[in-house]
Amino acid sequence: METGNKQLNKKRRHTRIRARISGTAERPRVAVFRSNRFIYAQVIDDAAKKTIISSSDIKSKRSRTAKIKKTESATSIGRQLAALMKEKGISEAVFDRGGFKYHGRVRSLADGLREGGIKI
């Protein structure tokens, strides 16, 4: 794999991941996108090609005046998403890290989902 182009490497990682995992109605896919400022997560049923639930930390960060670390914010988004999934009757999911390394905010979001009672 080339080491010079980070975006190309991320795209290749994501392609490999998506070739192996897919979400269903019983066990949907939790897709994560991480930008420099925010983190986004979606619960997707790939069989029906529908997004069931989505969550991000945009509104919570913009409305707060206190500084909250990005990893703490990702953990809270994971817990929030887990609560929404429980309301819809979803207890298991497949985790799609979206080509990002399983580290930092991506890992914190997964930990928040587990704390909320979702089996990944």
MODELLER restraints for C-alpha pairs under 7 A, 6 or more apart:
rsr = mdl.restraints
at = mdl.atoms
rsr.add(forms.Gaussian(group=physical.xy_distance, feature=features.Distance(at['CA:10:A'], at['CA:99:A']), mean=5.02, stdev=0.5))
rsr.add(forms.Gaussian(group=physical.xy_distance, feature=features.Distance(at['CA:10:A'], at['CA:100:A']), mean=6.64, stdev=0.5))
rsr.add(forms.Gaussian(group=physical.xy_distance, feature=features.Distance(at['CA:11:A'], at['CA:99:A']), mean=6.43, stdev=0.5))
rsr.add(forms.Gaussian(group=physical.xy_distance, feature=features.Distance(at['CA:13:A'], at['CA:99:A']), mean=4.82, stdev=0.5))
rsr.add(forms.Gaussian(group=physical.xy_distance, feature=features.Distance(at['CA:14:A'], at['CA:98:A']), mean=5.28, stdev=0.5))
rsr.add(forms.Gaussian(group=physical.xy_distance, feature=features.Distance(at['CA:14:A'], at['CA:99:A']), mean=3.96, stdev=0.5))
rsr.add(forms.Gaussian(group=physical.xy_distance, feature=features.Distance(at['CA:22:A'], at['CA:29:A']), mean=6.34, stdev=0.5))
rsr.add(forms.Gaussian(group=physical.xy_distance, feature=features.Distance(at['CA:22:A'], at['CA:46:A']), mean=6.17, stdev=0.5))
rsr.add(forms.Gaussian(group=physical.xy_distance, feature=features.Distance(at['CA:23:A'], at['CA:29:A']), mean=4.34, stdev=0.5))
rsr.add(forms.Gaussian(group=physical.xy_distance, feature=features.Distance(at['CA:23:A'], at['CA:44:A']), mean=6.44, stdev=0.5))
rsr.add(forms.Gaussian(group=physical.xy_distance, feature=features.Distance(at['CA:23:A'], at['CA:45:A']), mean=5.09, stdev=0.5))
rsr.add(forms.Gaussian(group=physical.xy_distance, feature=features.Distance(at['CA:23:A'], at['CA:46:A']), mean=4.93, stdev=0.5))
rsr.add(forms.Gaussian(group=physical.xy_distance, feature=features.Distance(at['CA:23:A'], at['CA:47:A']), mean=6.77, stdev=0.5))
rsr.add(forms.Gaussian(group=physical.xy_distance, feature=features.Distance(at['CA:23:A'], at['CA:94:A']), mean=6.59, stdev=0.5))
rsr.add(forms.Gaussian(group=physical.xy_distance, feature=features.Distance(at['CA:24:A'], at['CA:45:A']), mean=4.99, stdev=0.5))
rsr.add(forms.Gaussian(group=physical.xy_distance, feature=features.Distance(at['CA:24:A'], at['CA:46:A']), mean=5.87, stdev=0.5))
rsr.add(forms.Gaussian(group=physical.xy_distance, feature=features.Distance(at['CA:24:A'], at['CA:47:A']), mean=5.50, stdev=0.5))
rsr.add(forms.Gaussian(group=physical.xy_distance, feature=features.Distance(at['CA:25:A'], at['CA:45:A']), mean=5.48, stdev=0.5))
rsr.add(forms.Gaussian(group=physical.xy_distance, feature=features.Distance(at['CA:26:A'], at['CA:90:A']), mean=6.97, stdev=0.5))
rsr.add(forms.Gaussian(group=physical.xy_distance, feature=features.Distance(at['CA:27:A'], at['CA:92:A']), mean=5.36, stdev=0.5))
rsr.add(forms.Gaussian(group=physical.xy_distance, feature=features.Distance(at['CA:27:A'], at['CA:93:A']), mean=4.68, stdev=0.5))
rsr.add(forms.Gaussian(group=physical.xy_distance, feature=features.Distance(at['CA:27:A'], at['CA:94:A']), mean=6.52, stdev=0.5))
rsr.add(forms.Gaussian(group=physical.xy_distance, feature=features.Distance(at['CA:28:A'], at['CA:43:A']), mean=6.20, stdev=0.5))
rsr.add(forms.Gaussian(group=physical.xy_distance, feature=features.Distance(at['CA:28:A'], at['CA:44:A']), mean=5.48, stdev=0.5))
rsr.add(forms.Gaussian(group=physical.xy_distance, feature=features.Distance(at['CA:28:A'], at['CA:45:A']), mean=5.01, stdev=0.5))
rsr.add(forms.Gaussian(group=physical.xy_distance, feature=features.Distance(at['CA:28:A'], at['CA:93:A']), mean=5.06, stdev=0.5))
rsr.add(forms.Gaussian(group=physical.xy_distance, feature=features.Distance(at['CA:28:A'], at['CA:94:A']), mean=6.10, stdev=0.5))
rsr.add(forms.Gaussian(group=physical.xy_distance, feature=features.Distance(at['CA:29:A'], at['CA:43:A']), mean=5.60, stdev=0.5))
rsr.add(forms.Gaussian(group=physical.xy_distance, feature=features.Distance(at['CA:29:A'], at['CA:44:A']), mean=5.10, stdev=0.5))
rsr.add(forms.Gaussian(group=physical.xy_distance, feature=features.Distance(at['CA:29:A'], at['CA:45:A']), mean=6.49, stdev=0.5))
rsr.add(forms.Gaussian(group=physical.xy_distance, feature=features.Distance(at['CA:29:A'], at['CA:93:A']), mean=5.67, stdev=0.5))
rsr.add(forms.Gaussian(group=physical.xy_distance, feature=features.Distance(at['CA:29:A'], at['CA:94:A']), mean=4.61, stdev=0.5))
rsr.add(forms.Gaussian(group=physical.xy_distance, feature=features.Distance(at['CA:29:A'], at['CA:95:A']), mean=5.88, stdev=0.5))
rsr.add(forms.Gaussian(group=physical.xy_distance, feature=features.Distance(at['CA:29:A'], at['CA:96:A']), mean=6.44, stdev=0.5))
rsr.add(forms.Gaussian(group=physical.xy_distance, feature=features.Distance(at['CA:30:A'], at['CA:41:A']), mean=6.57, stdev=0.5))
rsr.add(forms.Gaussian(group=physical.xy_distance, feature=features.Distance(at['CA:30:A'], at['CA:42:A']), mean=5.50, stdev=0.5))
rsr.add(forms.Gaussian(group=physical.xy_distance, feature=features.Distance(at['CA:30:A'], at['CA:43:A']), mean=4.54, stdev=0.5))
rsr.add(forms.Gaussian(group=physical.xy_distance, feature=features.Distance(at['CA:30:A'], at['CA:44:A']), mean=6.33, stdev=0.5))
rsr.add(forms.Gaussian(group=physical.xy_distance, feature=features.Distance(at['CA:30:A'], at['CA:93:A']), mean=6.51, stdev=0.5))
rsr.add(forms.Gaussian(group=physical.xy_distance, feature=features.Distance(at['CA:30:A'], at['CA:94:A']), mean=6.00, stdev=0.5))
rsr.add(forms.Gaussian(group=physical.xy_distance, feature=features.Distance(at['CA:30:A'], at['CA:95:A']), mean=4.98, stdev=0.5))
rsr.add(forms.Gaussian(group=physical.xy_distance, feature=features.Distance(at['CA:30:A'], at['CA:96:A']), mean=5.65, stdev=0.5))
rsr.add(forms.Gaussian(group=physical.xy_distance, feature=features.Distance(at['CA:31:A'], at['CA:41:A']), mean=5.55, stdev=0.5))
rsr.add(forms.Gaussian(group=physical.xy_distance, feature=features.Distance(at['CA:31:A'], at['CA:42:A']), mean=5.20, stdev=0.5))
rsr.add(forms.Gaussian(group=physical.xy_distance, feature=features.Distance(at['CA:31:A'], at['CA:43:A']), mean=6.44, stdev=0.5))
rsr.add(forms.Gaussian(group=physical.xy_distance, feature=features.Distance(at['CA:31:A'], at['CA:95:A']), mean=6.58, stdev=0.5))
rsr.add(forms.Gaussian(group=physical.xy_distance, feature=features.Distance(at['CA:31:A'], at['CA:96:A']), mean=4.74, stdev=0.5))
rsr.add(forms.Gaussian(group=physical.xy_distance, feature=features.Distance(at['CA:31:A'], at['CA:97:A']), mean=6.25, stdev=0.5))
rsr.add(forms.Gaussian(group=physical.xy_distance, feature=features.Distance(at['CA:31:A'], at['CA:98:A']), mean=6.38, stdev=0.5))
rsr.add(forms.Gaussian(group=physical.xy_distance, feature=features.Distance(at['CA:32:A'], at['CA:40:A']), mean=5.79, stdev=0.5))
rsr.add(forms.Gaussian(group=physical.xy_distance, feature=features.Distance(at['CA:32:A'], at['CA:41:A']), mean=4.57, stdev=0.5))
rsr.add(forms.Gaussian(group=physical.xy_distance, feature=features.Distance(at['CA:32:A'], at['CA:42:A']), mean=6.68, stdev=0.5))
rsr.add(forms.Gaussian(group=physical.xy_distance, feature=features.Distance(at['CA:32:A'], at['CA:96:A']), mean=6.35, stdev=0.5))
rsr.add(forms.Gaussian(group=physical.xy_distance, feature=features.Distance(at['CA:32:A'], at['CA:97:A']), mean=5.38, stdev=0.5))
rsr.add(forms.Gaussian(group=physical.xy_distance, feature=features.Distance(at['CA:32:A'], at['CA:98:A']), mean=5.77, stdev=0.5))
rsr.add(forms.Gaussian(group=physical.xy_distance, feature=features.Distance(at['CA:33:A'], at['CA:39:A']), mean=5.89, stdev=0.5))
rsr.add(forms.Gaussian(group=physical.xy_distance, feature=features.Distance(at['CA:33:A'], at['CA:40:A']), mean=5.12, stdev=0.5))
rsr.add(forms.Gaussian(group=physical.xy_distance, feature=features.Distance(at['CA:33:A'], at['CA:41:A']), mean=6.38, stdev=0.5))
rsr.add(forms.Gaussian(group=physical.xy_distance, feature=features.Distance(at['CA:33:A'], at['CA:98:A']), mean=6.40, stdev=0.5))
rsr.add(forms.Gaussian(group=physical.xy_distance, feature=features.Distance(at['CA:34:A'], at['CA:40:A']), mean=6.32, stdev=0.5))
rsr.add(forms.Gaussian(group=physical.xy_distance, feature=features.Distance(at['CA:38:A'], at['CA:57:A']), mean=6.06, stdev=0.5))
rsr.add(forms.Gaussian(group=physical.xy_distance, feature=features.Distance(at['CA:38:A'], at['CA:58:A']), mean=6.24, stdev=0.5))
rsr.add(forms.Gaussian(group=physical.xy_distance, feature=features.Distance(at['CA:39:A'], at['CA:56:A']), mean=5.76, stdev=0.5))
rsr.add(forms.Gaussian(group=physical.xy_distance, feature=features.Distance(at['CA:39:A'], at['CA:57:A']), mean=6.17, stdev=0.5))
rsr.add(forms.Gaussian(group=physical.xy_distance, feature=features.Distance(at['CA:39:A'], at['CA:74:A']), mean=6.63, stdev=0.5))
rsr.add(forms.Gaussian(group=physical.xy_distance, feature=features.Distance(at['CA:40:A'], at['CA:55:A']), mean=5.96, stdev=0.5))
rsr.add(forms.Gaussian(group=physical.xy_distance, feature=features.Distance(at['CA:40:A'], at['CA:56:A']), mean=4.34, stdev=0.5))
rsr.add(forms.Gaussian(group=physical.xy_distance, feature=features.Distance(at['CA:40:A'], at['CA:57:A']), mean=6.99, stdev=0.5))
rsr.add(forms.Gaussian(group=physical.xy_distance, feature=features.Distance(at['CA:41:A'], at['CA:54:A']), mean=5.75, stdev=0.5))
rsr.add(forms.Gaussian(group=physical.xy_distance, feature=features.Distance(at['CA:41:A'], at['CA:55:A']), mean=5.38, stdev=0.5))
rsr.add(forms.Gaussian(group=physical.xy_distance, feature=features.Distance(at['CA:41:A'], at['CA:56:A']), mean=6.21, stdev=0.5))
rsr.add(forms.Gaussian(group=physical.xy_distance, feature=features.Distance(at['CA:42:A'], at['CA:51:A']), mean=6.74, stdev=0.5))
rsr.add(forms.Gaussian(group=physical.xy_distance, feature=features.Distance(at['CA:42:A'], at['CA:53:A']), mean=5.73, stdev=0.5))
rsr.add(forms.Gaussian(group=physical.xy_distance, feature=features.Distance(at['CA:42:A'], at['CA:54:A']), mean=4.22, stdev=0.5))
rsr.add(forms.Gaussian(group=physical.xy_distance, feature=features.Distance(at['CA:42:A'], at['CA:55:A']), mean=6.39, stdev=0.5))
rsr.add(forms.Gaussian(group=physical.xy_distance, feature=features.Distance(at['CA:43:A'], at['CA:51:A']), mean=5.92, stdev=0.5))
rsr.add(forms.Gaussian(group=physical.xy_distance, feature=features.Distance(at['CA:43:A'], at['CA:52:A']), mean=5.46, stdev=0.5))
rsr.add(forms.Gaussian(group=physical.xy_distance, feature=features.Distance(at['CA:43:A'], at['CA:53:A']), mean=5.07, stdev=0.5))
rsr.add(forms.Gaussian(group=physical.xy_distance, feature=features.Distance(at['CA:43:A'], at['CA:54:A']), mean=6.18, stdev=0.5))
rsr.add(forms.Gaussian(group=physical.xy_distance, feature=features.Distance(at['CA:44:A'], at['CA:50:A']), mean=5.88, stdev=0.5))
rsr.add(forms.Gaussian(group=physical.xy_distance, feature=features.Distance(at['CA:44:A'], at['CA:51:A']), mean=4.40, stdev=0.5))
rsr.add(forms.Gaussian(group=physical.xy_distance, feature=features.Distance(at['CA:44:A'], at['CA:52:A']), mean=5.61, stdev=0.5))
rsr.add(forms.Gaussian(group=physical.xy_distance, feature=features.Distance(at['CA:45:A'], at['CA:51:A']), mean=6.25, stdev=0.5))
rsr.add(forms.Gaussian(group=physical.xy_distance, feature=features.Distance(at['CA:45:A'], at['CA:52:A']), mean=6.83, stdev=0.5))
rsr.add(forms.Gaussian(group=physical.xy_distance, feature=features.Distance(at['CA:55:A'], at['CA:77:A']), mean=6.85, stdev=0.5))
rsr.add(forms.Gaussian(group=physical.xy_distance, feature=features.Distance(at['CA:55:A'], at['CA:81:A']), mean=6.43, stdev=0.5))
rsr.add(forms.Gaussian(group=physical.xy_distance, feature=features.Distance(at['CA:56:A'], at['CA:77:A']), mean=6.52, stdev=0.5))
rsr.add(forms.Gaussian(group=physical.xy_distance, feature=features.Distance(at['CA:57:A'], at['CA:73:A']), mean=6.86, stdev=0.5))
rsr.add(forms.Gaussian(group=physical.xy_distance, feature=features.Distance(at['CA:57:A'], at['CA:77:A']), mean=6.61, stdev=0.5))
rsr.add(forms.Gaussian(group=physical.xy_distance, feature=features.Distance(at['CA:70:A'], at['CA:105:A']), mean=6.74, stdev=0.5))
rsr.add(forms.Gaussian(group=physical.xy_distance, feature=features.Distance(at['CA:71:A'], at['CA:104:A']), mean=6.40, stdev=0.5))
rsr.add(forms.Gaussian(group=physical.xy_distance, feature=features.Distance(at['CA:71:A'], at['CA:105:A']), mean=4.78, stdev=0.5))
rsr.add(forms.Gaussian(group=physical.xy_distance, feature=features.Distance(at['CA:71:A'], at['CA:108:A']), mean=5.91, stdev=0.5))
rsr.add(forms.Gaussian(group=physical.xy_distance, feature=features.Distance(at['CA:74:A'], at['CA:105:A']), mean=5.67, stdev=0.5))
rsr.add(forms.Gaussian(group=physical.xy_distance, feature=features.Distance(at['CA:74:A'], at['CA:108:A']), mean=5.74, stdev=0.5))
rsr.add(forms.Gaussian(group=physical.xy_distance, feature=features.Distance(at['CA:74:A'], at['CA:109:A']), mean=4.86, stdev=0.5))
rsr.add(forms.Gaussian(group=physical.xy_distance, feature=features.Distance(at['CA:75:A'], at['CA:108:A']), mean=4.89, stdev=0.5))
rsr.add(forms.Gaussian(group=physical.xy_distance, feature=features.Distance(at['CA:75:A'], at['CA:109:A']), mean=4.69, stdev=0.5))
rsr.add(forms.Gaussian(group=physical.xy_distance, feature=features.Distance(at['CA:75:A'], at['CA:111:A']), mean=6.61, stdev=0.5))
rsr.add(forms.Gaussian(group=physical.xy_distance, feature=features.Distance(at['CA:75:A'], at['CA:112:A']), mean=4.52, stdev=0.5))
rsr.add(forms.Gaussian(group=physical.xy_distance, feature=features.Distance(at['CA:76:A'], at['CA:112:A']), mean=6.35, stdev=0.5))
rsr.add(forms.Gaussian(group=physical.xy_distance, feature=features.Distance(at['CA:77:A'], at['CA:109:A']), mean=6.56, stdev=0.5))
rsr.add(forms.Gaussian(group=physical.xy_distance, feature=features.Distance(at['CA:78:A'], at['CA:109:A']), mean=4.57, stdev=0.5))
rsr.add(forms.Gaussian(group=physical.xy_distance, feature=features.Distance(at['CA:78:A'], at['CA:110:A']), mean=6.38, stdev=0.5))
rsr.add(forms.Gaussian(group=physical.xy_distance, feature=features.Distance(at['CA:78:A'], at['CA:112:A']), mean=4.18, stdev=0.5))
rsr.add(forms.Gaussian(group=physical.xy_distance, feature=features.Distance(at['CA:78:A'], at['CA:113:A']), mean=4.58, stdev=0.5))
rsr.add(forms.Gaussian(group=physical.xy_distance, feature=features.Distance(at['CA:79:A'], at['CA:112:A']), mean=4.66, stdev=0.5))
rsr.add(forms.Gaussian(group=physical.xy_distance, feature=features.Distance(at['CA:79:A'], at['CA:113:A']), mean=5.29, stdev=0.5))
rsr.add(forms.Gaussian(group=physical.xy_distance, feature=features.Distance(at['CA:79:A'], at['CA:115:A']), mean=6.63, stdev=0.5))
rsr.add(forms.Gaussian(group=physical.xy_distance, feature=features.Distance(at['CA:79:A'], at['CA:116:A']), mean=5.06, stdev=0.5))
rsr.add(forms.Gaussian(group=physical.xy_distance, feature=features.Distance(at['CA:81:A'], at['CA:113:A']), mean=6.95, stdev=0.5))
rsr.add(forms.Gaussian(group=physical.xy_distance, feature=features.Distance(at['CA:82:A'], at['CA:113:A']), mean=5.20, stdev=0.5))
rsr.add(forms.Gaussian(group=physical.xy_distance, feature=features.Distance(at['CA:82:A'], at['CA:116:A']), mean=5.05, stdev=0.5))
rsr.add(forms.Gaussian(group=physical.xy_distance, feature=features.Distance(at['CA:82:A'], at['CA:117:A']), mean=6.80, stdev=0.5))
rsr.add(forms.Gaussian(group=physical.xy_distance, feature=features.Distance(at['CA:82:A'], at['CA:118:A']), mean=6.16, stdev=0.5))
rsr.add(forms.Gaussian(group=physical.xy_distance, feature=features.Distance(at['CA:83:A'], at['CA:116:A']), mean=6.40, stdev=0.5))
rsr.add(forms.Gaussian(group=physical.xy_distance, feature=features.Distance(at['CA:91:A'], at['CA:118:A']), mean=5.05, stdev=0.5))
rsr.add(forms.Gaussian(group=physical.xy_distance, feature=features.Distance(at['CA:91:A'], at['CA:119:A']), mean=6.26, stdev=0.5))
rsr.add(forms.Gaussian(group=physical.xy_distance, feature=features.Distance(at['CA:92:A'], at['CA:118:A']), mean=5.48, stdev=0.5))
rsr.add(forms.Gaussian(group=physical.xy_distance, feature=features.Distance(at['CA:92:A'], at['CA:119:A']), mean=4.62, stdev=0.5))
rsr.add(forms.Gaussian(group=physical.xy_distance, feature=features.Distance(at['CA:92:A'], at['CA:120:A']), mean=6.06, stdev=0.5))
rsr.add(forms.Gaussian(group=physical.xy_distance, feature=features.Distance(at['CA:93:A'], at['CA:119:A']), mean=6.28, stdev=0.5))
rsr.add(forms.Gaussian(group=physical.xy_distance, feature=features.Distance(at['CA:93:A'], at['CA:120:A']), mean=5.26, stdev=0.5))
rsr.add(forms.Gaussian(group=physical.xy_distance, feature=features.Distance(at['CA:94:A'], at['CA:120:A']), mean=5.69, stdev=0.5))
rsr.add(forms.Gaussian(group=physical.xy_distance, feature=features.Distance(at['CA:95:A'], at['CA:120:A']), mean=6.23, stdev=0.5))
rsr.add(forms.Gaussian(group=physical.xy_distance, feature=features.Distance(at['CA:97:A'], at['CA:106:A']), mean=6.80, stdev=0.5))
